[in-house]
Every structure is written in structure tokens, then in C-alpha cells.
Amino acid sequence: MTLAGTSLVFAGIGIFFGAFDASYLLATPSRLFGIVNNQTLIAVPLFVFMGVVLERSKIAEDLLVAMSGLLGRFKTGLGVSVVLVGMLLAASTGIVGATVVTMGLLSLPTMLKHGYSPSLATGTICATGTLGQIIPPSIALVLLGDVLSSAYQKAQLDMGIFSPDSVSVGDLFVGALVPGLILVVFYLLYLWAVSKFSPSQVPAHGQESEHANLKELLLALLPPLILITAVLGSILTGKATPTEAAGVGAIGSVILALLKKTISVGNTKYVVRETTKVTSMVFLILIGASIFSLVFRGFGGEELLQAFFTDLPGGAFTAMLLVMIVIFLLGFILDFIEITFVVVPIVAPILLMMGLDPIWLGIMIAVNLQTSFLTPPFGFALFYLRGVASDLVKTEQIYKGVIPFIIIQLVLLVVMAIWPEIITWLPSVVYDGN
């Protein structure tokens, strides 16, 4: 509301002093209609619905109990199980808040009880929860894909190219798979390194468990794996668009809930209410950002930025580095949705006109935005965990615990910048194959 309101106030001031052309605001109704009529964005409520249904179905609890029971006997087995379960939850729900809260309630007390340092335990849970930002099906990638698609078409038109080619949400899903898995490996390597070089932060021995049962693990793994295969498999094989796959996921989550007998009137009300709240928030921010971009363009901000980036020494490299730094710093104070809808539409067309690959650009921005969930003071994952952690865990320990994981994500950004094939290889294989 502030985003739209401030923009309109400045537009009014600009009109009064003759510095703003009021005709720019005439595009507002068509812009708003375009937002609510956007086929791609239908995936947002569907993926949110799927995630909330799975959260209420206790699938995460079953997974965590079974995985920690099997791996708990090893020194860092509980930490590894948290990362692996978080990866599976990211690929089946994509909702950061639900993952962090669930892990915080289920695994944090157990990790602390068995000798994990509070900073390592909380850092692992927060960072694992943010995997839902990069591992598809991710709501962040859905929103980013829609914004980048418009930016790519604008860049093409500005360069005088009339091409039907575009960048889709499906492109970003495919491009994000390898970086997402690499990030999981980095997290696991970090846990191993801590156990090797700072053994005081991890338990001296593995967790004794009576639940180390392979059959239980398979039964817990099967439902989310089937859902992941149905959603991502339909996209990768070209059988469904991301929006259609979101529908498959929503129906699949209901079927799993029915099989687990967790469907009730109370749960259904909760699922519908939460889905409506999150979807309303996303669309209201998008509407506000759309009005902001119209006013920004009306004041000549876009031409000013384009001239600034074009005159930078070092060309596309310097421009991309500057944008990445700005997005990272904005992550300290803004939510990823605001950054996606406000900053990306302004800078993406300029960067794409400089010849950057749209899929590579999208995944680089997505991983950068992922850090916004971890960076103090306003990292959402930190607040989610603080809300469910006991008073024995201090806020400063949570902040300290996420710093190594923020560094890991920044290292991944550098690796992807040096070797862009990490992102572009799988899309080229999938789409050449289709």
C-alpha cells in the first residue's frame, strides 16, 4: 500500500509542477487487469495451496523422524537429515516459513539436546528452510519468471528485434535444479567441515535412536517423491506448463492428505485461509510495484538508469556486479517479493540488452534473493525460527549461525558467475531433447 501510495503522491506533485506526464497513469487500469488476468501467476495460489496442505498433513514430521532415525547414529547425522528433509520439503512445498517453523519445532530441541551448538543448529535450520527459494517448484521462481519474461520482451523490442522467443517459468525451474543441488552439497560439506575442524559445535557421538528403520523411511519418502516427480516431471518432459503442473501438485497434495486421513473441516478452513492471505499479499505488492514502475518511468528514471549502466567502465560485468550488490544490500531491509517486483523490472531489460542470458540472469538473482531470508535484521527465516525457538536460544546466536550459510550462498553466486554452464547446461539439454 505504501509502495503504490507514495508513487501516486509523487505523481501528483510532478503533475502540479509540470514535471510528470499524467498520460503515464492512463496505463494503470490495463496494467492491473493484466496482473489479475495473468495465466502464469495462477501458479502462485496453487503452489501455496499445495504447500499448506502438505504442512498440515504432517508429511515433514514423518520424514524428519524417519530420516533422523536412520542417520542419527552418525556424528552429524541429525544435521544431515535436517538438510536432506529440507531439500525434499523445498521440492514439494516451496514455502520457506512452513519449512523453518516445522524444522524449528521438531528438530531444534533434539539438536540442542544432543550437543549441537545453538548457532550451528539454528543456522542449519534457517538456511535449509530457504532452499524453497531456489529448488523448484518455487514461488519466487514463478514470480521472477513472469517479471523476466516481460523484461526480455521489452529488451527485444528496444533493440528492434521482433521475436516470439521468451523466457518462461519452466526455463527457470530447469535452470535452478543444478544450482539448488550444489547448494545442498555445500551445506553438507560445511557440516562435515564443522565436525572436523570445530568438533565442539557438534555432538561427540551420534544420536541413539530406536527408529532406525529403512521401511519407515521409505514409507515417509514415497509420498513427497511421488508428488515431486509428478510436478517437476511433467514440466521437464514438456507435458505441462508450470501453471498446469501447479494444478497437478495441488490435487496431488489433497490426495496425499486423504490417504493420511488428515483432511478435516478445521484443516480445510486453515488451508483456504492461509492460501488466500499469501496470495492476496503477493498480488497487492505486485499491483503496488506496477504503479511504482509506471511513475518511475514517467519521471524518466528508466532512461537515467540505462544511461548510467551504459557509461559504466567494464560494460555488462560491472553493471551485473553493481546490480547484484544492490539486490544483496536491499535484502537486509526488503522482502524478496518487493525486490522482484520493484527492482528487477527496472534493471533486467538493461542487463538483457547488454547480451546477458535471461535464464542465467534469473537464477543469479534468485540465489541472491535467497540471502534476503537470512540477512539480519529483517531476514524472514530468522523471525520464523525466533518465534518457535525456546528462550534458551538467544537471537544473537541465530544471527551468528546464519552468517556461514550466507557466505556459502555468496560463494555459489561467484561459482555460477565464473561457470554459467552450471545454470545453462540443463535447460539446453532438456529443450534440445524436446
N, C-alpha and C positions, 0 to 999 in steps of 0.2 A: 504493500500500500504506500509506503514511504517512497519507494522507487518511482512509482507512477505519479504520486502526488507532487514530489519535488520537481520532476520533469515538467509537469504541467504548469507549476508555478513559474519556473524559469522560462517556459514558452510564453506565458502571459507577460512577463517582464520584457522579454525580447520583442514581442508584438507591440507593446506600448512604446518602446524606444526605437522601433523600426529596424531591429537587428535580427528579427526572425520572421520567416515567411509562413504565415498561417496555413498556406495550402498544404504544407507537410502533414498537418494534423488531419487533413481530409482522408488520408490513407488509414487512419486508425480503425474505423469500422471493418474494413475489408481485412486488415491485419488480424483483428480479434476473431472474426469469423473464420479466417484461415487456421487459426490456432485450434479452435474447438472442433473444426472440421478435418483436422489433420489425421489421416489414416495411420501414420507411423506412431503417433502419440497414444493411440488406443492401447498400445502395448504396455504403457505405464500402469494404468489401473489393473490390468490383467496380471502383470508380474507382481505387483504389490499384493493383490488378492492371493496369488499362489504362495507368496512368502508368508503371509499372515496365517493362512490355513495350515501350512507346514509347521509354523511356530506353535500353533495351538494343538497340533497332532502329536506333539512330544517326540517327533522323529529325531530331533537333535539330542534329546536326553538319552534315547535308546542307543544312538550312535556313540555318544561320548562314553557311556557306561561300558559298552561292548569293546570299544577301541582301547580305552584306558585299562580295562581288564586284561586285554591281550598284550599290550605294550608296557603296562605299568611295572612289570618285573625288571625292566631295564632302567638305567640310571636317569636318563632324561625322557623315559617312555611316556610319562604323563604330559610333558610339554609337547612332545612329538604328536601325541594323539590329539591334543588341542588344535595344533596347526592343521593336521590332516582332516579332522572333523570340520574345522572352519573352512577349509578348501571345498569340501563336499557341500556344506551349507551355502557357501557363496555361489556354487554352481547350480544349486537347486532353489535358493530363495532370493539371493541378491540384495537382501535388506541388512544393512550394517547394524542398525540399532538392535534388531531382534537377535542377531548373532552374538554381539557383545554382551547383551543382557543375559542371554541364555548361558553363555560360557562363564560369565561372571558369577552367576548363581550356582552353577553346577560344579565348575572346576576350580574356581579361585580358592574356596575354603579347603578343598582337597590338596591343592598345590602348596598352600601355606602350611597345612598340617604336616605334609611330608618333607618339609625342609627347603622349599624353593624360596628365594629371597622375594620380598613383596614387589620390588621393582621389576625383576625378571618375569614374575608371574603376571603382573598387571600389564606389562609391556607386550608380552606374548599374546594375551587375550585381546587387547586393543588392536594390535597390528593384524592379528588373524581375522578379526571382525571386519576390517577394512578391505579384505580380499574381495568382498562382494562388489566393490567399486570397479575392479578390473576383470575379474573372471566372469565370463558371460554365463547366463543371461543377466546383464547388469542394467539397472535403471539409468545409471549415469551414462552408459554407452548408448542407450536408447535416445536420451536427451541430446547427447553430444552428436550422435549420428544425424539427428534431424537438423541441428544447427549447422553442422558441417556441410550437409547436403545443400542447404540454401547458400552457404558461403561459397561452395565450389561452383554452383551455377552462376552466382554473381561474378566471381572471378573470371569465369569463362566468357561471360557477356562483356565484361570490362575490357577483356583482351580481344574482343571481336570474334570469338570462337563460338559457333552455334553447334553444339554437340549434345546428343542425347545422353552421353555418359554422365554418371553422377557417383557420389559416394553414399552408401546405404548403411543402415544399422547392421545389417548382416555382414558387410565388409569389416566393420569394427569388431564384431563378435569373433570373426575368424582371426583377425589380426591380433586380438588380445589373448588368444589361447596360449601361445608360446610364452609371451612375457609374464602372464599370470602364473604359469607353471614354474618358470625360472624364479619368480619372486618367492614361491613356496619353498623351492630348493634353497634359496638364500636364507630364508628364515630357519630352515632345518640345520643348515651349516652353521648359522650363528649359535643355535642352541648347543650344537656339538662343540663349537669353539669355547663357549662359556664353560661347559662341563670339563673341558681340557685345561683351560688356562685360568679359570676362576672358579674352582670347584666349590668354594664356599657358598656360591649362589644356588647350587643345585643339591638335592639330597645325596647323602653318601651312598645310599643303596636304592634299589628300585622299590616300587610300592608293592607290598604284599596284597594279593587280590584273590578272591575266591571266584571271580567271574571270568577268568582267562579261558573263555570258551569260544572256539572257532565257529561253531554252529550259530551261537548267539550273534557273533559279529556279522556273519553272512546274512542272517535274517534282518539285522539292523541296516546293513549296507544295501540290500536289494531294493527297497522302495525308492530311496533317493537316486540310486544309479539308474533305475528304470526311467524315472522322471527326467533326469539329466540327458539320458540317451534319446528320449522322445523329443525333448525341446531342442537340444543342440544338434542332434542327428538330423532332424527334419530341416534345420537351417543349412547345415553343412552339405547335405545331399541335394539341396535345391528344391526339396519337396514343399517347403513352406517358407513364407516370409517371416521375419521376426514377429510381426503382429499376429500372424496365424499361429506361430509356434507358442506365443504367449497364451493364446486361447487353449492350445493343447496342454500347456503347463497348468493353467487354471483348472481345467477339467480333471487332469491327472491328479492334482493335489486333492481335489474333492473325493476322487475315487479312493486314494490312499487313506484319507481321513475316515471314509466309510468303512474300509477294511479294518482300520484300527479302532473303529467304534468310538471315535472322538467327536462325531457330529452331534450337536445338541442345539437347542434354541438359544441358549446363552452364548455358546461359541459362535454360532452363526451371526448373532447380533454384533458381537465383538469384531468379527472379521469384516462385516459390511461397514461398520462404523470406522474402523481403522483405515480401510481401503479408501473410503470417502474422504477422510481427513487428509491423508497423504496426497491423494490425487488432487484435491482442492488446493492444497498448499503449492504443489508443483505448477498447476495451471495459473494460479493467481500471480506467482512470481514470474511466470512466462509472459503473462499479459502486461505486468508492470515493466518488465525488461523490454518488451516490444515497444511500448510507449517511450521508454527512455531512449532506445536506439533511434526512433523517429526524430525526437527532439535533438539528440546528439548530432544526427546527420543534418538537421535543419540549421544548426549553428555552424556547420562547416567542419565539425570535429573529425569526420572521416577523412576529408581531403588533407587536413592538418597532419593527422597520424600517418597517412600514406606518404606525404612529402618527407616527414621525419624519418620513417623507416627506409625510404629510398635513398636518402642522403647519408645514411649511416655508413661508416667505413667497414668493410668486411661483408657487405651485402646480406644475403639470406642467413648466413651463420650468425652474424651479430644480431640481426633482427630476431631470429629464433631464440637466441640466448637471452636477450632482453625480455622477450615475452614470457619465457619460462621462469625467469627470476621474478617478474611482476606477479605472475599467477601463483608462484610459491609464496610470496610475501602476502598476497591477498588472502591466501588460505589461512593465515593467522587470525583474520578478523571476519571473513565471509564464508558462507556455506557454498559447497560445490555447485549448487543449482544456480545461485546468483552469478557466480563466476562464469558458468557455462552460458547463461542467457545474456549476460551483460558484456563480458569481456570478449568471449570467443567470436560473436558475430562481427565485432569491430576489427579484430586483428587477423582472423582467419583468412578473409578474402585477400588481404595484403600479402600474407605469407604464401598463399597458394599462387598468387600472381608471380611470386618470385621463383616458382618452379618446385616447391616442396610437394612431396607425395601426400595426398589427403589422408590416406589410412595411417601412414607413419605419423603425421601431424596429430591426428585424432588420438592415437594410443599414447603418444608422448604427453599430450595434455591430460589424458585420463589418469595416467600414473602420477603426474604432477598434482592433479586434483585430489588424488587418493591421500596425499600427505596432509591435505587440509583437515582430514578427520582426526589426525594425530597431533597436529601442531598446537601447542598451548598459545594463548589462554582459552581459545574458543573451539578447540577440536571436539567435535560431537562425540566421538568414541570415548574420550576422556570423561565427559559428563555422563554418558550412559553407564560406564563402569563405576564412576564415583557414586552413582545413585543406588547401586546394588552391593557395593563393597562394604565390608564391615568398618567400624571406626578404628580397628587396629591398623588399617591401611591408610597412610597419610596421602593427601593429594600430591605432595611433592614427590612421593615415591612413584606415583602413577606417571607424573611428568618425566621423572628421571628414566623410568622404564621404557618409555616410547622413543627416546632420543636415538638409541642404536637402530631401531626399526625405520625411523625417518631417514637416517643416513643410508640404510640398505636400499630404500626406495630411490634416493638420490643417486646412489651408485648404479642402480638399474637404469635410470634415465641416461646416465653417461654411457653405459654399455650399449643402450639402444641407439644413442646418437652416433657412436662410433661404428656400430654394425647394424644399420637399419634393416638388414635382411632378416633379423630376428622377428621383425614385425611383418615385413612384406612377403616373406618366403611362403608361408602357409596360404595366404589369400591367392597368390599366383598359382600354387599347386591346385587348390580347390577349384578356382574358377577356370583354369586351363583344362582341368579334368572334366568340368561340366560343359 
